[in-house]
Amino acid sequence: MICDGKYIFRTGKAGDKSASRWTNPDEPPVFVLEYNGKQIGAAHGSQRSILLIEVFIENKGHGTKFIELWERYARMREFKELEMEQVLNDKLEHILEKKRGFVLKEIDTCNEKTYQKML
């Protein structure tokens, strides 16, 4: 768990809300972002490679904070790289590229993008 002001970044557990496009409701998110004690985001995949991320409250900077805290978590565990897959959202692309320094790795046949960052 990482605390940063009113934010808490933690691993997911049973009962946590999943991202809306997540198809396996029995599998909790790999990460959860809370703000003022309320869950505001979820990410699925693995600790190093997120397949799906969603912040439930938009336009408040929470998405940027989610990625920032994920990077902090990864550095604490001495991961060498991170990946974000299945990116279809322009706002998320902007956060990854412009704010957090991820680079576009590939675009698949469904036009979903994969971003990567070396730590």
C-alpha positions in Angstrom: 0.0 0.0 0.0 1.2 3.5 -0.8 -0.3 6.6 0.8 0.0 10.0 -0.8 -2.1 12.6 0.8 -5.7 11.7 0.3 -4.8 8.9 -2.1 -4.2 5.2 -1.3 -2.9 2.9 -3.9 -3.2 -0.8 -3.0 -3.6 -4.3 -4.3 -7.1 -5.4 -5.0 -9.2 -7.7 -3.0 -12.5 -9.5 -3.2 -15.4 -7.0 -3.1 -13.5 -4.2 -4.9 -15.2 -2.7 -7.9 -13.8 -3.8 -11.3 -13.3 -1.8 -14.4 -16.4 -1.7 -16.5 -15.0 -3.6 -19.4 -13.5 -6.4 -17.2 -15.2 -9.7 -18.1 -14.4 -11.8 -15.1 -16.3 -10.4 -12.1 -14.9 -13.1 -9.8 -11.4 -11.9 -10.2 -10.6 -8.7 -8.2 -8.6 -5.9 -9.7 -4.8 -6.2 -9.4 -4.7 -2.6 -8.2 -7.1 -0.1 -6.6 -6.9 3.6 -6.2 -8.8 5.2 -3.3 -9.4 8.9 -2.6 -10.7 10.1 0.7 -11.4 6.4 1.6 -13.5 5.7 -1.5 -12.5 3.5 -4.4 -12.2 5.7 -7.5 -10.2 3.4 -9.8 -9.3 -0.2 -10.7 -6.7 -1.9 -12.9 -6.5 -5.5 -14.1 -3.7 -7.6 -15.5 -0.5 -8.1 -13.5 1.7 -6.0 -11.3 4.0 -5.2 -14.3 1.5 -5.3 -17.2 -1.9 -3.7 -16.8 -4.5 -4.8 -19.4 -7.3 -2.5 -18.4 -7.5 0.5 -16.2 -10.4 2.7 -15.3 -10.8 5.8 -13.1 -14.5 6.2 -12.1 -14.3 10.0 -11.7 -12.9 11.7 -14.7 -11.2 15.1 -15.2 -9.9 15.4 -11.7 -6.3 14.2 -12.2 -7.0 10.8 -10.7 -5.8 8.9 -13.8 -2.4 10.6 -13.7 -2.1 9.9 -10.0 -3.0 6.2 -10.6 -0.2 5.8 -13.1 2.2 7.8 -10.9 1.6 5.6 -7.9 1.8 2.4 -10.0 5.3 3.6 -11.1 6.2 4.3 -7.5 5.0 0.8 -6.5 7.1 -0.7 -9.3 10.2 1.1 -8.4 9.9 0.0 -4.7 9.8 -3.6 -6.0 12.7 -2.9 -8.4 10.8 -3.7 -11.6 12.7 -2.8 -14.7 9.8 -2.0 -17.0 6.0 -1.5 -17.1 3.5 -2.1 -19.8 0.0 -0.8 -20.3 -2.0 -2.8 -22.9 -5.3 -2.4 -24.7 -5.2 1.4 -24.6 -8.1 2.9 -26.6 -8.7 6.1 -24.6 -7.2 9.4 -25.8 -7.0 10.8 -22.3 -5.1 7.7 -21.1 -2.7 8.0 -24.1 -2.1 11.6 -23.2 -1.3 10.7 -19.5 1.0 7.9 -20.6 2.9 9.7 -23.3 3.0 13.4 -22.2 2.8 13.2 -18.4 4.4 9.9 -17.4 7.0 9.3 -20.2 5.7 6.0 -21.6 6.4 5.2 -25.3 4.2 3.5 -27.8 5.3 -0.1 -28.3 2.8 -1.4 -30.8 -0.7 -1.0 -32.3 -2.6 -4.2 -32.8 -5.1 -5.1 -35.5 -8.0 -3.8 -33.3 -6.2 -0.5 -33.0 -5.5 -1.1 -29.3 -2.2 0.4 -28.3 0.5 -1.0 -25.9 2.7 1.5 -24.1 6.0 0.7 -22.3 8.2 2.4 -19.8 11.7 1.4 -18.7 12.3 2.3 -15.0 
